[in-house]
Amino acid sequence: MTDAAHDLARQLGRQAEAICRHYLSAGRRQGHYWQVGDVRNSPGRSMFVRLRDSAKGPAGKWTDAATGEHGDLLDVIRESRGLSHFSEVAAEAEMFLRLPPISREAEAPHGGKQCSSRDTVTSARRLFAAAQSIPGTIVEKYLRNRGITALHETGSLRFHPRCYYRPDPREPIQPLPAMIAAVTDLRGRITGIHRTWLAPDGSDKASIATPRRAMGHLLEHAVRFGRPDDVLAASEGIETTLSVRTALPNLPMAAALSAAHLAVIAFPPGLRRLYIVRDNDPAGVTARDSLTARANSARVEAIVLSPTLGDFNEDLRAFGVDALRARLRCHLAPEDVSRFMALSP
């Protein structure tokens, strides 16, 4: 980060709450933090912005617990306003702070490049292209260890044996094995990727601070399994999605990757019925309510599927696939039972 950008971020931090109220208006204050869905001002509770300097770091720093993304208030301004260049971000910040313009020869905050959302999408596509299909890899082992046996139509998932992980910008990069998931729009174009770093033997996620991170454009998009016609199930996590698919192998599904993103997922053309696969937590309740209201406005029938435990992967592992299938059957529309519950995909 250049001196000019660093100074600007520090001045924004002094007015962190005012910045959040202006650019992250969908959130609210919770103690010494501002809580919101994500850096793009989606409803939800997964992102936390520090409002005061503390031992954990300066005011204005934020982390999205759902995706592992993090940054400062310059990032908030850039993403919430959809700006591409640092000059635009700086001008917006200066206008808010009522400062005279700084030199436009100042570099962008990260690595001397202009902040371009196009760069992250390109990087996401390159990383996915460099990965391999999952059969026979530790990704397959990881999913099966979680009780997930429905691995058909998983072309959106790949394995990368040495995916870079950096715990902090000041720390060295670690190459670790990872499950790479393609985030796509309704036309199938990759707009981002989601990384889940894994233990070397595939027994679980890697023992690191943030084993899940996303990059690129996530808003309205999803990791997709199967092709929807007039019925779709939308959920939060990849493992939750594949757990439901293990019980309902023919049901087209989309993983939005967080509760905040689930609430704003795009509806495919011709959608008639939407199954909302929620997690059993406050964020899941908020996503359920928001998505149900959107479906009703679009004249799409919304049916909520709720787990007994925290999420459907927990249910699958605790009760088994037969019990999960029997429970889900009770909530399906009658015409969807035979359509989506056939055991052979």
C-alpha positions as CSV (number, residue, x, y, z in Angstrom):
1,M,0.0,0.0,0.0
2,T,1.4,3.5,-0.9
3,D,1.8,6.2,1.7
4,A,-1.1,8.1,0.3
5,A,-3.4,5.2,0.3
6,H,-2.3,4.2,3.8
7,D,-3.0,7.7,5.1
8,L,-6.4,7.7,3.4
9,A,-7.3,4.4,4.9
10,R,-6.2,5.6,8.4
11,Q,-8.3,8.8,8.1
12,L,-11.3,6.7,7.0
13,G,-10.7,4.5,10.1
14,R,-11.2,7.5,12.4
15,Q,-14.8,7.7,11.0
16,A,-15.3,4.0,10.7
17,E,-18.9,4.0,12.0
18,A,-19.9,6.9,9.8
19,I,-18.4,5.1,6.8
20,C,-20.3,1.9,7.6
21,R,-23.6,3.7,8.1
22,H,-23.1,5.4,4.7
23,Y,-21.7,2.5,2.5
24,L,-22.8,-0.5,4.5
25,S,-26.3,0.7,5.3
26,A,-27.8,-2.9,5.2
27,G,-25.9,-3.7,8.4
28,R,-26.0,-2.5,12.0
29,R,-23.7,-1.9,15.0
30,Q,-23.0,-4.8,17.3
31,G,-20.8,-3.7,20.2
32,H,-17.4,-2.5,18.8
33,Y,-18.2,-3.9,15.3
34,W,-20.4,-3.1,12.3
35,Q,-22.1,-6.3,11.1
36,V,-23.4,-6.8,7.6
37,G,-23.7,-9.5,4.9
38,D,-20.6,-8.7,2.9
39,V,-18.4,-5.9,1.6
40,R,-20.9,-5.3,-1.2
41,N,-23.6,-4.2,1.3
42,S,-25.7,-7.4,1.2
43,P,-28.0,-8.1,4.1
44,G,-26.6,-10.6,6.6
45,R,-24.2,-11.0,9.5
46,S,-21.1,-12.7,8.3
47,M,-18.9,-9.6,7.8
48,F,-17.5,-7.6,10.8
49,V,-15.9,-4.2,10.5
50,R,-13.8,-3.0,13.5
51,L,-15.1,0.4,14.7
52,R,-12.3,1.2,17.2
53,D,-8.6,0.6,17.3
54,S,-7.8,-2.4,19.5
55,A,-5.1,-5.0,20.2
56,K,-6.5,-7.0,17.3
57,G,-5.9,-4.2,14.8
58,P,-6.9,-0.7,13.7
59,A,-10.4,0.6,13.2
60,G,-11.8,0.0,9.7
61,K,-10.3,-3.4,9.2
62,W,-12.9,-6.0,8.3
63,T,-13.3,-9.8,7.8
64,D,-16.0,-11.8,6.1
65,A,-16.3,-15.0,8.2
66,A,-18.2,-16.8,5.4
67,T,-15.6,-16.3,2.7
68,G,-12.4,-15.4,4.4
69,E,-12.2,-12.1,2.5
70,H,-10.7,-9.2,4.5
71,G,-9.6,-5.6,3.9
72,D,-10.0,-2.0,4.9
73,L,-12.5,0.8,4.3
74,L,-11.0,1.6,0.9
75,D,-12.1,-1.9,-0.1
76,V,-15.5,-1.2,1.3
77,I,-15.9,1.9,-0.8
78,R,-14.6,0.2,-3.9
79,E,-16.9,-2.9,-3.7
80,S,-20.0,-1.2,-2.4
81,R,-19.9,1.4,-5.1
82,G,-18.6,-1.0,-7.8
83,L,-15.5,1.1,-8.6
84,S,-12.7,-0.3,-10.8
85,H,-9.7,2.1,-10.3
86,F,-8.0,3.4,-7.3
87,S,-8.3,6.9,-8.5
88,E,-12.1,6.6,-8.4
89,V,-11.9,5.0,-4.9
90,A,-9.7,7.8,-3.6
91,A,-11.9,10.5,-5.1
92,E,-15.0,9.0,-3.4
93,A,-13.1,8.7,0.0
94,E,-11.9,12.3,-0.3
95,M,-15.4,13.5,-1.0
96,F,-16.7,11.7,2.0
97,L,-13.9,13.1,4.2
98,R,-14.0,16.5,2.5
99,L,-10.3,16.4,1.7
100,P,-8.5,18.1,-1.2
101,P,-7.6,15.6,-3.9
102,I,-4.4,13.7,-3.6
103,S,-2.0,13.2,-6.5
104,R,-3.5,10.8,-9.1
105,E,0.0,9.4,-9.6
106,A,-0.3,7.6,-6.3
107,E,-0.3,3.8,-6.8
108,A,-3.2,1.6,-6.1
109,P,-3.4,0.2,-2.6
110,H,-2.3,-3.4,-3.4
111,G,0.9,-4.1,-5.3
112,G,1.0,-0.9,-7.3
113,K,-1.8,-2.0,-9.7
114,Q,-5.1,-0.4,-10.3
115,C,-7.9,-2.1,-8.4
116,S,-9.8,-4.0,-11.1
117,S,-12.6,-6.4,-10.4
118,R,-11.8,-7.9,-13.8
119,D,-8.4,-9.0,-12.5
120,T,-9.9,-11.2,-9.8
121,V,-12.2,-12.9,-12.2
122,T,-9.3,-13.6,-14.6
123,S,-7.3,-15.0,-11.7
124,A,-10.2,-17.1,-10.6
125,R,-10.6,-18.6,-14.1
126,R,-6.9,-19.3,-14.4
127,L,-6.8,-21.1,-11.0
128,F,-9.8,-23.3,-11.9
129,A,-8.3,-24.1,-15.3
130,A,-5.0,-25.2,-13.6
131,A,-6.8,-27.6,-11.3
132,Q,-7.8,-31.2,-12.1
133,S,-11.1,-33.2,-11.9
134,I,-11.8,-34.7,-8.5
135,P,-12.1,-38.5,-9.1
136,G,-9.3,-40.3,-7.3
137,T,-8.1,-37.2,-5.5
138,I,-8.2,-36.2,-1.8
139,V,-11.2,-34.0,-2.7
140,E,-13.2,-37.1,-3.3
141,K,-11.9,-38.6,-0.1
142,Y,-12.8,-35.4,1.9
143,L,-16.4,-35.4,0.6
144,R,-16.9,-39.1,1.2
145,N,-15.5,-38.7,4.7
146,R,-18.4,-36.3,5.2
147,G,-20.9,-38.9,4.1
148,I,-21.3,-37.4,0.7
149,T,-21.7,-40.1,-2.0
150,A,-23.5,-38.1,-4.7
151,L,-20.5,-37.0,-6.8
152,H,-22.3,-37.0,-10.2
153,E,-22.5,-33.7,-12.0
154,T,-19.6,-32.2,-10.0
155,G,-17.8,-30.6,-12.9
156,S,-17.8,-27.4,-10.9
157,L,-15.4,-28.9,-8.4
158,R,-11.7,-29.5,-9.0
159,F,-8.6,-30.4,-7.1
160,H,-5.4,-28.3,-6.9
161,P,-2.4,-29.9,-5.1
162,R,-0.6,-26.7,-4.4
163,C,-3.1,-23.8,-4.0
164,Y,-1.4,-20.8,-2.4
165,Y,-2.5,-19.8,1.1
166,R,-1.3,-16.7,2.9
167,P,-2.6,-16.3,6.5
168,D,-1.7,-12.6,6.5
169,P,-0.2,-10.2,3.9
170,R,2.9,-10.0,6.0
171,E,3.4,-13.8,6.2
172,P,4.9,-16.2,3.6
173,I,2.7,-18.1,1.1
174,Q,2.0,-21.7,1.9
175,P,1.2,-24.1,-1.0
176,L,-1.6,-26.5,0.3
177,P,-4.0,-28.9,-1.4
178,A,-7.4,-27.5,-2.0
179,M,-10.9,-28.1,-3.4
180,I,-11.6,-25.5,-6.0
181,A,-15.2,-24.7,-6.8
182,A,-16.2,-22.6,-9.9
183,V,-18.8,-19.8,-9.2
184,T,-20.8,-19.2,-12.3
185,D,-23.6,-16.9,-13.5
186,L,-26.8,-18.2,-15.0
187,R,-25.1,-18.5,-18.4
188,G,-22.4,-20.7,-17.0
189,R,-19.6,-18.2,-17.2
190,I,-17.1,-18.4,-14.3
191,T,-17.3,-15.2,-12.2
192,G,-15.2,-16.4,-9.3
193,I,-13.9,-19.4,-7.3
194,H,-14.2,-20.8,-3.8
195,R,-11.2,-22.5,-2.2
196,T,-11.4,-25.1,0.6
197,W,-7.9,-26.0,1.8
198,L,-7.6,-29.6,2.8
199,A,-5.5,-31.8,5.1
200,P,-2.8,-33.7,3.0
201,D,-4.7,-37.0,3.5
202,G,-8.1,-35.5,2.7
203,S,-9.4,-36.5,6.1
204,D,-10.7,-33.0,6.9
205,K,-10.1,-29.3,6.1
206,A,-6.6,-28.0,6.6
207,S,-5.7,-26.9,10.2
208,I,-5.3,-23.2,9.3
209,A,-7.0,-20.0,10.4
210,T,-9.3,-19.6,7.4
211,P,-9.6,-22.8,5.4
212,R,-12.3,-21.4,3.1
213,R,-11.9,-18.3,1.0
214,A,-13.5,-16.9,-2.2
215,M,-12.4,-14.6,-4.9
216,G,-14.1,-12.9,-7.8
217,H,-17.7,-11.9,-8.2
218,L,-20.0,-13.9,-5.9
219,L,-23.1,-11.7,-5.7
220,E,-26.1,-13.4,-7.3
221,H,-23.9,-16.3,-8.5
222,A,-23.3,-19.8,-7.2
223,V,-21.5,-23.1,-7.4
224,R,-24.0,-25.3,-9.5
225,F,-24.8,-29.0,-9.5
226,G,-27.2,-30.2,-12.2
227,R,-29.2,-28.1,-14.7
228,P,-32.4,-26.5,-13.4
229,D,-35.5,-26.6,-15.5
230,D,-38.4,-25.2,-13.5
231,V,-37.3,-26.3,-10.1
232,L,-34.1,-25.4,-8.2
233,A,-32.8,-25.8,-4.6
234,A,-30.5,-23.1,-3.3
235,S,-28.3,-23.4,-0.2
236,E,-25.3,-21.9,1.5
237,G,-22.3,-24.3,1.6
238,I,-21.0,-26.8,-0.9
239,E,-21.0,-29.7,1.6
240,T,-24.6,-28.8,2.6
241,T,-25.6,-28.8,-1.1
242,L,-24.0,-32.2,-1.8
243,S,-25.5,-33.7,1.3
244,V,-29.0,-32.9,0.1
245,R,-28.0,-34.2,-3.4
246,T,-26.9,-37.5,-1.7
247,A,-30.5,-37.9,-0.6
248,L,-32.2,-36.3,-3.6
249,P,-29.7,-37.2,-6.4
250,N,-31.6,-35.6,-9.3
251,L,-32.5,-32.3,-7.7
252,P,-30.6,-29.4,-9.4
253,M,-28.9,-27.3,-6.7
254,A,-26.9,-24.1,-6.3
255,A,-24.5,-23.3,-3.5
256,A,-24.4,-19.5,-2.8
257,L,-21.5,-19.9,-0.3
258,S,-22.9,-17.8,2.5
259,A,-26.2,-16.8,4.0
260,A,-25.9,-13.2,2.7
261,H,-25.3,-14.4,-0.9
262,L,-28.1,-17.0,-0.6
263,A,-30.5,-14.2,0.1
264,V,-29.7,-12.5,-3.2
265,I,-29.1,-15.4,-5.5
266,A,-30.3,-14.9,-9.1
267,F,-33.4,-16.9,-10.3
268,P,-33.0,-18.8,-13.6
269,P,-35.5,-18.0,-16.3
270,G,-38.6,-20.1,-16.1
271,L,-38.2,-21.0,-12.4
272,R,-41.5,-22.2,-10.9
273,R,-40.5,-23.7,-7.6
274,L,-37.5,-22.9,-5.3
275,Y,-36.4,-25.1,-2.4
276,I,-34.6,-22.9,0.1
277,V,-32.1,-25.1,2.0
278,R,-31.3,-23.1,5.1
279,D,-28.7,-23.6,7.9
280,N,-30.1,-23.7,11.4
281,D,-28.7,-20.4,12.7
282,P,-29.7,-16.7,12.8
283,A,-28.1,-16.0,9.4
284,G,-30.0,-18.9,7.9
285,V,-33.2,-17.5,9.2
286,T,-32.5,-14.1,7.7
287,A,-31.6,-15.6,4.3
288,R,-34.7,-17.8,4.4
289,D,-37.0,-14.8,5.0
290,S,-35.3,-12.6,2.4
291,L,-35.3,-15.3,-0.3
292,T,-38.9,-16.3,0.4
293,A,-40.0,-12.7,0.0
294,R,-38.1,-12.4,-3.3
295,A,-39.5,-15.6,-4.5
296,N,-43.0,-14.5,-3.7
297,S,-42.5,-11.2,-5.5
298,A,-41.3,-13.1,-8.6
299,R,-44.3,-15.5,-8.3
300,V,-42.1,-18.4,-7.6
301,E,-43.3,-21.0,-5.1
302,A,-40.8,-21.2,-2.1
303,I,-40.5,-24.3,0.0
304,V,-38.1,-24.2,3.0
305,L,-36.0,-27.2,3.9
306,S,-34.6,-27.0,7.5
307,P,-32.1,-29.3,9.1
308,T,-32.6,-30.9,12.5
309,L,-29.0,-30.0,13.6
310,G,-26.8,-27.2,12.4
311,D,-26.9,-28.0,8.7
312,F,-27.8,-30.9,6.4
313,N,-24.3,-32.3,6.4
314,E,-24.5,-32.6,10.1
315,D,-27.9,-34.4,9.7
316,L,-26.4,-36.7,7.0
317,R,-23.5,-37.7,9.2
318,A,-25.6,-38.1,12.4
319,F,-28.6,-39.9,11.0
320,G,-27.6,-41.4,7.7
321,V,-28.8,-41.0,4.2
322,D,-32.0,-43.1,4.5
323,A,-33.3,-41.0,7.5
324,L,-32.4,-37.8,5.7
325,R,-34.1,-38.9,2.5
326,A,-37.3,-39.9,4.5
327,R,-37.3,-36.5,6.2
328,L,-36.8,-34.5,3.0
329,R,-39.5,-36.5,1.3
330,C,-42.1,-35.1,3.7
331,H,-41.4,-31.6,2.5
332,L,-41.2,-32.1,-1.2
333,A,-44.1,-31.1,-3.5
334,P,-45.9,-34.3,-4.4
335,E,-44.9,-34.1,-8.1
336,D,-41.3,-33.7,-7.1
337,V,-41.0,-36.9,-5.1
338,S,-40.7,-39.3,-8.0
339,R,-38.9,-36.7,-10.1
340,F,-36.0,-36.1,-7.7
341,M,-35.8,-39.0,-5.3
342,A,-34.8,-41.7,-7.8
343,L,-31.7,-43.4,-6.3
344,S,-29.8,-43.7,-9.6
345,P,-28.7,-40.2,-10.8
